[in-house]
Amino acid sequence: MTNPLLHTQGLPAFAQIQAEHINPAIDSIIRDNTQQLADLLGHLTQPSWQNLAAPLEDAEDRLDKAFAPVSHLNSVVNTPQLRDAYNSALQSLTAYHTALGQNNALYQAYQTLADSSEFAHLSQAQQQAINLALRDFRLSGVNLAAEQKARFAEIKARLSQLTSLFANQVLDATQNFFHTITNEAELKGLPALLIQQAKQLAEQKNSPGWVFSLDIPVYLQIMTQAENAALRELFYTAYMTRASDQGPQAGQWNNQPVMEEILQLRLEMARLLGFKHYAEYSLASKMASTPQQVLDFLHQLAEQSRPMAEQELAELTQWVQEIYGKTHLAVWDIPYYSERLKEARYSISQEFLRAYFPLPKVLSGLFSTIERLFNVAVRAQECDELWHSDARMYGLYRKGELIAQCYVDLYAREGKKGGAWMGQCQVRRATNSGLQLPVAFLVCNFSAPVGQTPSLLTHQEVTTLFHEFGHGLHHMLSQIDVAAVSGINGVAWDAVELPSQFLENFCWQKSVLKELSSHYETGEPLNDEWLDKMLAAKNFQSALQMLRQLEFAIFDMRLHMEYGSAGFTSVQALLDAVRQHTAVIIPPAFNRFQLSFTHIFAGGYAAGYYSYKWAEVLSSDAFAAFEENGLFDAATGAKFLHCILERGGAVDAMQCFTDFRGREPSVEALLRHSGIHHVTNH
């Protein structure tokens, strides 16, 4: 039987990949790569790009192309068998990459190449790839003594197990919660489509009444639309205690010990390498220079946002008291009444807008926006090899020529991780047989079509789709042929959100909204009256939203700075202290948000969650250039494409930005786009 994962030519054969293929394929490629490296180093006299970096890139690419579909399947069609095989392969890969990063002979070969006369004649992308490799050797402990190297490798192996376990426990806690309603009165306020889906789920489960899951589209609709406060409380409690010692599943899938061990090991690893704490280690590969610089930036934004956030909450509280006679707002009341206040103030609601954003129309509007901005056409392609009937394949064309492809999988379902993301299937690079084109995975969790009704998106989901496609464009429009710095590879982590957040801005432009919208029954786009209301409501409670993100970012940075230090008592105590200082809405004591915070405990954002705000400063300022020159100004679009999207990680992120804008970034555009005015303290 041939193993589909060993055929790394062409696209993955998803329909043929089984759990039992995974480890034999990964182990076999690792064995080949290890042998090849030993042979290469054994015969190497004068390292050059051709005899050192190029063959290593080939070997690494083969491994990446075998593991990318595995990692993807683990996220979108998770089964116990697949999960076990994935976790086992992850251990092999971690051990292999740690050994590679600690290989002294390889490090010396790279250093010799960097010091040689050939280095000056390499392309900018090749030079950057070598510089980043040397940095990563040092961050992998190449200079440690043998005993410390072994401990570093143990830590890396254990961390890859723990972060995977953390994510799986959040997934299991989310997907094992169901709530059945048999009394129709309890459904009051919920959208008809959601009720229909709950009926469908009940039928699938041979259950009476209506069954609701904790999938994010369901959760958000219950929190903002359910008139029944007890139902909102139940869902809030279930969602905010996932994978913890609290709530309806208390003690099952508890991430508390997992989180503690992750934090201990990160601290130990950072100290092994001579860093004071993990935050310092994390910033060694980012734009920001010190944790204190990041905290100053976050606290400054918090100070500018807090007075307005306090005002927003006071307005809501007063309005609810006047209209509903309710004197106290619980946290699960706030989203519900905020939505009512927004409807009262702007005569517009998420659920009203949803009818105007059928997914097929939104996709065609997104593709037309991309075509006008960057002169690339996005077209559906036939593909026999997909992992699920929901998945689709698209090609990107410039002047009729295929330049990239992407898989798109947009609906929430059982066995699929929550959230939205872009993943790399394969990266653009020059090979001996020609150019390898970039291929992306774009994943969201929207409500699936029901019967004859298409998938209908909230405007927030429309921006999520644009956001992920922005990441996709960064990967797919790269003009760099060196894998290590092609697409998003090699881009400073705190700049990686620039293209994604940049593209979101177009979802708030009238001309674009007309193209994105079409009522799913009448075909009418949003008219000017509705668009005006929608844009007027754009910054409704934006300071509260801003503070919530800042709370997460400050908590993340301080946690990775302070964990294990003398004054540190517990993760919960730190989170409480951050909230007291930053938040205006304080959640109840049972809230265990940190135990489902996969971004920092399972998703690469550890001591890096601030990146969203950091990059939002860059993206708002970049978008301001389009406001100044015209939304679809060809020269500005071409400049953004050239300075930012095409360069990948080959050019320093700040350099990319200043080349585009002609100056350093300013926080003004972000505050303006968020509608946050400077409140001066006299």
C-alpha positions in Angstrom: 0.0 0.0 0.0 1.5 3.4 -1.0 1.5 6.1 1.6 -0.2 9.3 0.2 1.8 11.5 2.6 5.0 10.4 0.9 3.9 11.8 -2.4 4.8 15.4 -1.8 4.5 16.4 -5.5 1.3 18.2 -6.2 -1.5 18.9 -3.7 -2.3 16.6 -0.7 -4.5 13.6 -1.4 -6.9 14.4 1.5 -9.5 11.8 0.5 -6.8 9.0 0.9 -5.0 10.1 4.1 -5.7 7.8 7.0 -4.4 8.1 10.6 -2.2 5.0 10.1 -0.3 6.8 7.3 0.9 9.6 9.5 3.7 8.3 11.6 5.3 6.0 9.1 5.5 8.9 6.6 6.8 11.5 9.1 9.3 9.0 10.6 10.5 8.0 7.1 11.1 11.6 6.0 12.8 12.5 9.2 15.2 9.4 8.8 16.0 10.5 5.2 16.6 14.1 6.2 18.8 13.2 9.1 20.9 10.9 6.9 21.1 13.5 4.2 22.3 16.1 6.7 25.0 13.8 8.1 26.3 13.1 4.5 26.2 16.8 3.6 28.1 17.9 6.7 30.6 15.0 6.3 31.6 16.3 2.8 31.3 20.0 3.3 34.5 22.0 2.9 33.4 25.5 1.8 29.7 26.1 2.7 27.7 28.0 0.0 24.0 28.6 -0.6 23.9 25.8 -3.2 25.6 23.1 -1.2 24.2 24.0 2.3 21.0 26.1 2.4 19.4 24.9 -0.8 19.5 21.1 0.0 18.3 21.8 3.6 15.4 23.9 2.3 14.4 21.0 -0.1 14.5 18.5 2.8 12.5 20.8 5.1 9.9 21.5 2.4 9.3 17.8 1.9 8.7 17.4 5.6 6.5 20.5 5.8 4.4 19.3 2.9 3.8 15.9 4.5 2.9 17.4 7.9 0.8 20.4 6.8 -2.2 18.3 5.7 -1.9 16.2 8.9 -2.0 19.3 11.1 -4.9 20.7 9.0 -6.9 17.5 9.3 -6.3 17.4 13.1 -8.0 20.9 13.3 -10.9 20.4 10.9 -11.9 16.7 11.1 -10.6 15.8 14.6 -11.1 12.1 15.5 -9.5 10.1 18.4 -7.3 8.1 16.0 -6.2 11.2 14.1 -5.5 13.0 17.3 -3.3 10.2 18.6 -1.3 9.9 15.4 -0.9 13.7 15.2 0.4 14.0 18.7 2.8 11.2 18.2 4.1 12.8 14.9 4.3 16.1 16.7 6.7 14.6 19.2 8.9 13.2 16.4 9.0 16.6 14.7 9.7 18.5 17.8 12.7 16.2 18.7 13.9 16.5 15.1 13.7 20.3 14.9 15.3 20.7 18.4 18.2 18.4 17.3 18.6 20.5 14.1 18.6 23.7 16.0 21.3 22.4 18.4 23.5 20.9 15.7 26.9 22.7 16.3 28.4 21.5 13.0 25.4 22.9 11.1 25.5 26.1 13.0 29.2 26.5 12.3 28.6 25.9 8.6 25.9 28.6 8.5 28.3 31.0 10.4 31.1 30.3 8.0 28.7 31.0 5.1 27.6 34.3 6.8 31.3 35.3 7.2 32.3 34.3 3.7 32.8 36.6 0.7 29.9 34.8 -1.1 27.4 36.2 1.5 27.6 39.7 -0.1 26.6 38.3 -3.5 23.5 36.5 -2.2 20.1 38.0 -2.7 18.5 40.0 0.1 16.1 37.1 0.8 19.0 34.6 1.0 20.9 36.9 3.4 17.9 37.4 5.6 17.2 33.6 5.6 20.8 33.0 6.9 20.6 35.7 9.5 17.3 34.4 10.8 18.7 30.8 10.9 21.7 32.0 13.0 19.3 33.8 15.4 17.1 30.6 15.6 20.1 28.4 16.3 20.9 30.6 19.3 17.3 30.6 20.5 17.3 26.8 20.2 20.3 26.5 22.6 23.0 25.7 20.2 25.6 27.3 22.5 24.5 25.4 25.6 26.6 22.7 27.4 25.6 19.1 26.5 23.6 18.6 29.7 21.6 21.8 29.3 21.0 21.0 25.6 19.4 17.7 26.7 17.2 19.5 29.2 16.2 22.1 26.6 15.2 19.3 24.2 13.1 17.6 27.0 11.4 20.9 27.7 10.6 21.4 24.0 9.2 17.9 23.7 7.0 18.3 26.8 5.8 21.7 25.7 4.6 20.4 22.4 2.6 17.7 24.2 1.1 20.2 26.7 0.1 22.8 24.2 -1.6 20.2 22.1 -3.3 18.8 25.2 -4.5 22.3 26.2 -6.1 22.9 22.7 -7.7 19.4 22.7 -9.2 19.9 26.2 -10.8 23.2 25.1 -12.1 21.5 22.0 -13.5 18.5 24.0 -15.1 20.8 26.6 -16.7 22.9 23.9 -18.0 20.0 21.9 -19.3 17.9 24.8 -21.6 20.6 26.0 -25.2 20.5 24.8 -28.3 22.1 26.3 -31.8 20.9 25.5 -34.8 23.2 25.7 -38.3 21.6 25.6 -40.3 24.7 26.6 -40.7 26.9 23.5 -41.2 30.0 25.7 -37.5 29.8 26.6 -36.5 30.4 23.0 -37.9 34.0 23.0 -35.8 36.5 21.1 -33.6 33.8 19.4 -33.4 34.1 15.5 -35.6 31.7 13.6 -32.6 30.3 11.8 -30.8 29.4 15.0 -34.0 27.7 16.3 -34.2 25.8 13.1 -30.6 24.6 13.5 -31.2 23.6 17.1 -34.3 21.6 16.0 -32.0 19.9 13.4 -29.4 19.0 16.0 -32.2 17.6 18.3 -33.4 15.4 15.5 -29.8 14.1 14.9 -29.5 13.3 18.6 -33.0 11.8 18.8 -33.7 14.3 21.4 -37.0 16.2 22.1 -37.2 20.0 21.6 -34.2 22.0 20.6 -30.5 21.3 21.3 -27.9 24.1 21.4 -24.2 23.6 21.3 -21.3 25.8 22.5 -20.1 26.5 19.0 -19.2 30.2 18.7 -22.0 31.3 16.3 -24.5 29.7 18.6 -23.0 31.1 21.8 -22.9 34.7 20.4 -26.5 34.6 19.2 -27.7 33.3 22.6 -25.7 36.0 24.5 -27.0 38.9 22.3 -30.5 37.7 21.4 -32.0 35.4 24.1 -34.6 37.2 26.2 -34.3 34.5 28.8 -31.6 35.7 31.3 -31.3 32.2 32.8 -30.4 30.8 29.4 -27.8 33.6 28.9 -26.3 32.9 32.4 -26.2 29.2 31.7 -24.3 29.6 28.4 -22.0 32.3 29.8 -21.1 30.0 32.7 -20.5 27.0 30.4 -18.4 29.0 27.9 -16.3 30.9 30.5 -15.6 27.8 32.6 -14.6 25.5 29.7 -11.7 23.2 30.5 -11.6 24.3 34.2 -12.5 23.3 37.8 -15.7 25.4 37.6 -19.1 25.3 35.8 -21.3 22.5 34.4 -18.3 20.3 33.4 -16.2 21.1 36.5 -13.0 19.0 36.7 -13.4 17.3 33.3 -10.7 18.3 30.8 -9.3 20.7 33.5 -6.5 22.8 31.9 -5.3 24.3 35.3 -2.4 21.8 35.8 -1.6 21.9 32.0 -1.3 25.7 32.1 0.9 25.7 35.2 3.3 23.2 33.7 3.5 25.2 30.4 4.4 28.3 32.3 7.0 26.6 34.5 8.7 25.0 31.5 8.6 28.3 29.4 10.3 30.1 32.3 13.0 27.3 32.7 13.6 27.3 28.9 14.0 31.1 28.8 16.4 31.0 31.7 18.5 28.2 30.2 19.1 30.6 27.3 20.1 33.5 29.6 16.8 35.4 29.4 15.3 36.8 32.5 11.9 35.4 31.7 9.8 34.0 28.8 8.6 37.5 27.7 12.2 38.5 26.9 12.8 35.2 25.0 9.5 35.8 23.0 10.5 39.3 22.0 13.9 38.2 20.7 12.1 37.5 17.3 9.7 40.4 17.3 9.6 44.1 16.3 9.1 45.3 19.9 12.4 45.5 21.7 11.5 45.1 25.4 8.5 43.8 27.4 8.4 47.2 29.2 8.1 49.0 25.8 5.1 46.7 25.0 3.5 47.3 28.4 4.0 51.1 28.0 2.3 50.9 24.6 -0.6 48.9 26.0 -1.1 51.0 29.1 -1.0 54.2 27.0 -3.9 52.8 24.8 -5.7 51.7 28.0 -5.5 55.2 29.5 -6.8 56.7 26.3 -9.7 54.3 26.1 -10.7 53.8 29.7 -12.6 57.1 30.3 -14.7 56.5 27.2 -15.3 52.9 28.1 -16.5 54.0 31.6 -18.9 56.4 29.8 -20.2 53.6 27.5 -20.9 51.3 30.4 -22.6 54.1 32.4 -24.8 55.0 29.4 -25.8 51.4 29.0 -26.6 51.0 32.7 -28.7 54.1 32.8 -30.6 53.2 29.6 -31.4 49.7 30.9 -32.6 51.2 34.2 -34.8 53.8 32.4 -36.3 51.3 29.8 -36.3 48.0 31.6 -36.3 49.2 35.3 -33.3 46.9 35.9 -30.8 48.3 38.4 -28.1 45.7 38.2 -26.4 44.3 35.0 -24.8 40.9 35.3 -22.0 40.2 32.8 -24.3 37.9 30.8 -26.8 40.8 30.6 -24.3 43.2 29.0 -24.1 41.8 25.4 -27.9 41.3 25.3 -28.8 44.9 26.5 -25.9 46.4 24.5 -27.5 44.9 21.4 -30.9 46.4 22.4 -29.4 49.8 23.0 -27.6 49.6 19.6 -31.0 48.8 17.9 -32.7 51.6 19.8 -30.0 54.2 19.0 -29.2 53.2 15.4 -32.4 51.3 14.4 -30.1 48.4 13.2 -29.2 45.0 14.6 -26.8 42.2 13.8 -29.7 39.9 13.0 -31.3 42.4 10.6 -28.0 42.7 8.8 -27.4 39.0 8.7 -30.1 38.6 6.0 -28.1 40.9 3.8 -24.8 38.9 4.0 -25.3 35.5 2.4 -21.9 33.8 2.1 -21.8 33.4 -1.7 -22.4 37.1 -2.2 -19.8 38.1 0.5 -17.2 35.9 -1.2 -17.8 37.4 -4.6 -17.6 40.9 -3.0 -14.4 39.9 -1.2 -12.8 38.6 -4.5 -13.8 41.7 -6.4 -12.2 43.9 -3.7 -9.0 41.9 -3.9 -9.0 42.1 -7.7 -9.4 45.9 -7.7 -6.8 46.4 -5.0 -4.1 44.0 -6.2 -5.0 43.1 -9.8 -5.5 39.3 -9.1 -8.5 37.3 -10.0 -9.9 34.6 -7.6 -11.8 31.8 -9.2 -13.3 28.5 -8.0 -11.4 25.4 -9.1 -12.5 21.8 -9.3 -10.8 19.6 -6.7 -11.5 15.8 -6.1 -9.3 15.6 -3.0 -11.1 17.4 -0.2 -11.5 16.4 3.5 -15.2 17.4 3.8 -18.1 18.3 1.5 -18.0 21.8 3.0 -14.5 22.5 1.7 -13.8 24.4 -1.6 -10.7 25.2 -3.7 -9.9 28.6 -5.3 -7.1 29.7 -7.6 -5.5 33.2 -7.8 -4.7 34.4 -11.3 -2.7 37.3 -12.5 -3.0 38.1 -16.3 -4.6 34.7 -16.7 -1.7 32.8 -15.1 -2.2 30.8 -11.9 0.0 32.2 -9.1 -1.5 30.6 -6.0 -4.3 28.4 -4.6 -6.3 28.2 -1.4 -8.6 25.7 0.3 -11.5 27.3 2.0 -13.5 25.6 4.8 -16.0 28.0 6.4 -18.7 26.2 8.5 -18.7 25.2 12.2 -19.3 21.4 12.7 -18.4 18.6 15.2 -14.8 17.7 15.2 -13.6 21.1 14.0 -11.7 23.5 16.3 -13.3 26.8 16.9 -12.1 30.2 15.7 -10.7 31.2 12.4 -7.2 30.9 10.9 -5.0 30.8 7.9 -2.6 27.9 7.5 0.2 27.1 5.1 -0.3 24.1 2.9 2.8 24.8 0.8 5.1 27.8 0.5 6.3 29.6 -2.6 9.9 28.7 -3.4 12.3 28.1 -6.3 13.0 24.4 -6.8 15.2 22.6 -9.3 12.1 21.7 -11.3 10.7 25.3 -11.3 8.6 27.5 -9.1 6.5 25.9 -6.3 3.3 28.0 -6.0 2.0 29.0 -2.5 -1.1 27.2 -1.3 -3.1 28.3 1.8 -5.8 26.9 4.1 -8.5 29.4 5.1 -10.7 28.2 7.9 -13.7 29.9 9.7 -16.6 28.7 11.8 -19.8 30.2 10.4 -23.3 28.9 10.6 -23.9 26.3 7.9 -26.7 26.6 5.3 -30.1 25.3 6.6 -32.4 23.7 4.0 -32.7 26.3 1.1 -31.3 29.1 3.2 -27.6 29.9 2.5 -25.1 30.6 5.3 -25.9 34.1 6.5 -23.1 36.1 8.2 -23.2 38.8 10.8 -21.1 41.8 9.7 -18.6 40.8 12.3 -18.2 37.4 10.5 -17.8 39.3 7.2 -14.8 41.1 8.8 -13.4 37.8 10.1 -13.5 36.4 6.5 -11.7 39.5 5.2 -9.2 39.2 8.1 -8.2 35.6 7.3 -8.1 36.4 3.6 -5.6 39.2 4.4 -3.3 36.6 6.0 -3.9 34.4 3.0 -2.8 37.2 0.6 0.4 37.7 2.6 1.1 34.1 2.0 -0.1 33.8 -1.6 1.0 37.0 -3.2 4.6 36.7 -1.9 7.2 37.2 -4.7 10.0 35.7 -2.6 11.5 32.4 -3.7 13.4 31.4 -0.5 11.1 29.3 1.8 12.4 30.7 5.1 11.3 34.2 4.3 8.5 33.6 1.7 4.9 34.6 2.6 4.4 35.0 6.3 7.6 33.0 7.1 10.3 35.1 8.8 7.9 38.0 9.3 8.1 39.5 12.9 5.2 38.0 14.8 3.9 41.4 15.9 3.7 42.6 12.3 2.1 39.4 10.9 -1.4 40.8 11.6 -0.9 43.9 9.4 -2.3 42.6 6.1 -5.2 40.8 7.8 -6.3 43.9 9.9 -5.7 46.1 6.9 -8.2 44.2 4.8 -10.8 44.4 7.5 -11.1 48.2 6.9 -12.7 47.6 3.5 -15.8 46.0 5.2 -16.7 49.5 6.5 -16.6 51.3 3.2 -20.0 52.1 1.6 -19.1 51.2 -1.9 -17.7 47.8 -0.8 -20.6 47.1 1.5 -23.0 47.5 -1.5 -21.0 44.9 -3.3 -20.9 42.5 -0.3 -24.6 42.7 0.5 -27.7 41.3 -1.2 -30.7 40.2 0.8 -30.9 36.4 0.5 -34.6 36.5 -0.4 -35.0 39.7 -2.4 -31.5 40.2 -3.7 -31.5 43.9 -2.7 -28.2 45.3 -1.5 -28.1 47.5 1.7 -29.5 50.9 0.8 -27.9 54.2 1.9 -30.2 54.6 4.8 -29.1 51.2 6.3 -25.5 51.8 5.4 -25.6 55.2 7.2 -27.0 53.5 10.3 -24.5 50.7 10.1 -21.6 53.1 9.8 -23.0 55.3 12.6 -23.1 52.2 14.8 -19.5 51.1 13.8 -17.8 52.5 16.9 -20.7 51.6 19.3 -18.9 50.5 22.5 -15.5 50.5 20.7 -13.7 51.6 23.9 -15.1 48.6 25.8 -14.0 46.3 23.0 -10.5 48.0 23.0 -10.1 47.5 26.8 -11.1 43.9 26.5 -8.3 43.2 24.0 -5.9 45.3 26.1 -6.8 43.3 29.2 -5.9 40.0 27.4 -2.6 41.5 26.1 -1.5 43.0 29.4 -2.3 39.8 31.2 -0.4 37.8 28.7 2.7 40.0 28.8 2.8 40.4 32.6 2.1 36.6 33.1 5.2 35.7 31.0 7.3 38.4 32.8 6.2 37.8 36.4 5.4 34.0 36.6 7.8 32.4 39.1 9.1 35.7 40.4 9.1 36.6 44.2 5.9 38.7 44.1 3.9 36.3 42.0 1.1 34.4 43.8 -1.1 32.8 41.2 -2.3 33.2 37.6 -5.8 34.0 38.8 -4.6 36.7 41.2 -2.6 38.3 38.4 -5.6 38.3 36.0 -7.8 39.8 38.7 -5.2 42.5 39.3 -5.0 43.3 35.6 -8.7 43.5 35.4 -8.9 45.8 38.4 -6.5 48.1 36.7 -7.7 47.9 33.1 -11.2 46.6 32.8 -14.4 48.3 33.5 -16.5 45.1 33.4 -15.3 42.7 36.1 -16.4 39.1 35.5 -17.7 36.8 38.3 -15.2 34.9 40.4 -16.0 31.5 38.7 -14.8 32.9 35.3 -11.8 30.8 34.1 -11.1 32.6 30.8 -7.4 31.8 31.1 -8.0 28.0 30.8 -9.4 28.3 27.3 -7.0 31.1 26.2 -5.6 28.9 23.4 -4.0 31.9 21.6 -1.3 32.0 24.3 -1.3 28.5 25.6 -1.6 26.6 22.3 -1.4 29.0 19.5 2.0 30.8 19.2 0.9 34.1 20.8 2.6 33.6 24.2 4.0 37.0 25.3 2.8 38.1 21.9 -1.0 38.7 22.2 -0.2 42.4 22.1 0.6 41.8 18.4 -3.0 42.4 17.5 -2.9 46.0 18.9 0.6 46.6 17.7 -0.3 45.5 14.2 -3.6 47.4 14.3 -1.6 50.6 14.7 0.3 49.7 11.5 -2.8 48.5 9.6 -4.9 51.6 10.5 -2.0 53.9 9.5 -1.5 51.9 6.2 -5.2 52.1 5.4 -5.2 55.8 6.0 -3.0 56.0 2.8 -6.0 54.7 0.9 -8.4 57.2 2.6 -6.0 59.9 1.5 -5.4 58.8 -2.1 -8.7 57.0 -2.9 -10.0 53.6 -1.8 -9.0 51.8 -4.9 -6.2 54.1 -6.1 -4.1 51.8 -8.4 -0.8 53.3 -7.4 -1.5 53.0 -3.6 -2.7 49.4 -4.1 0.4 48.5 -6.1 2.7 50.1 -3.5 1.0 48.2 -0.7 1.4 45.0 -2.7 5.0 45.7 -3.4 6.2 47.1 -0.1 4.3 44.7 2.2 2.6 41.7 0.6 5.2 40.6 -1.9 8.3 40.9 0.3 7.3 38.3 2.9 9.9 38.2 5.7 12.8 39.1 3.4 12.7 42.7 4.5 12.4 43.9 8.1 8.8 44.7 9.0 9.4 48.3 10.0 11.3 48.9 6.8 8.4 47.5 4.8 6.0 49.9 6.6 8.2 53.0 6.3 8.8 52.2 2.6 5.0 52.1 2.1 4.1 55.1 4.3 7.3 57.2 4.0 7.5 57.5 7.8 7.2 55.6 11.1 3.7 54.5 12.2 1.5 56.7 14.3 -1.3 55.7 16.8 -3.6 58.5 15.6 -5.3 56.5 12.8 -6.2 53.6 15.1 -7.8 55.9 17.7 -9.7 57.7 14.9 -10.9 54.5 13.3 -12.0 53.3 16.7 -13.8 56.6 17.4 -11.8 57.0 20.6 -11.1 60.7 21.3 -8.3 61.9 23.5 -9.7 62.6 26.9 -7.3 64.9 28.5 -6.8 64.9 32.3 -6.3 68.5 33.6 
